[in-house]
Each structure stands twice: as structure tokens, then as C-alpha cells.
């Protein structure tokens, strides 16, 4: 029976840290390139790299030195915050490609009036900024060892957006977008947390 990986072997630790660093850096470059207009192939590769990093840290035991852990944490939080935007947009397009974005980061929905023409109104304004803040809160909370921050973020976001969730399009976009954003931030932060703790 082969020996288990020695968690104190400097070579094994170096290989895992280099792999994690390169995986997270590559994923960060891919999501930045995907930018404002999500590209399915780039985002699929980035998501695959995050999942592979998560799998590696879940399977291989090791102790990452503090300085390298801090670098991985900074890189992971950056990837969680910035990468969540194109990833969430990609998921929203896959869920409902018909939703039109408004000029202030919300969505345009048709409001039909009984005795007049229908008009468009922008709802869920500021969604992009709120998404960056929610992913930063979640990623920092998980990396710091406080995953309960996810419940706080979801509750705060739900209460803050409650009055805007009157239309089915708004509810769907809110739920799908929030889940995609939190999934991305949680997966990246979990990989970093498992590497450094």
C-alpha cells in the first residue's frame, strides 16, 4: 500500500501551492478577459480550474506557510469578487437570455397598464455593485473562518430588495443571480480556506 502524502514535505507543499496559485491566476485572467460580455468557453475553463483547485485541496493534506497562505487568500478573494460578475451574467443568460439590462445595472421589465401603453421600468438597480459587495463579504467571511456571513448577506439582500420583487422577471433574476454569485464566491473562498487552515 503506498504511503500517504506527507503534509510536512516541503516539496509536496510547494507543488500544491504553485498549482493553486497558477490555477487561481489563470482563472482570474480568464474571467477578466470574459469581462462584461460572458464567453461560455472561458468561463467554463475558469469554473473548471476553481473546481479542480477545490478538489486538490480537499484531497491532499498539507500545511501552507503563512506568507504563501496570505498571497493565496488575496488572490482568491480577488478572483471571488471579480470573477463572480461574468460568471453570474453567464448563468443569467443561460437561465433567461431575454432579460434586457438597464443603464443603471438593473433590468428592464414591461409594466402593462390597463388603459395606456405598456412601458419599461428599470428594477433591481445597482445589482452589479451589490454583487461585488456580497461576493467580497462572503469570500472574506469564508477565508476568515466565518461562513455564517452567507446567511447575513442573504438576509440583508432579501430585505433590501423585497419591495422590488413584484414581477416574476425580477424574482427569477434575483434568485438565480444571487445563487450564482454566492456559489462562485463560496467555491473560490472554500478552496483558499482549505489551503490555509
Secondary structure as UniProt FT lines:
FT   TURN            7..8
FT   HELIX           10..34
FT   TURN            35..36
FT   HELIX           40..59
FT   HELIX           66..95
FT   TURN            97..98
FT   STRAND          100..101
FT   TURN            103..104
FT   STRAND          107..111
FT   STRAND          119..123
FT   TURN            125..126
FT   HELIX           127..143
FT   TURN            144..145
FT   TURN            147..148
FT   HELIX           149..161
FT   HELIX           162..164
FT   HELIX           168..196
//
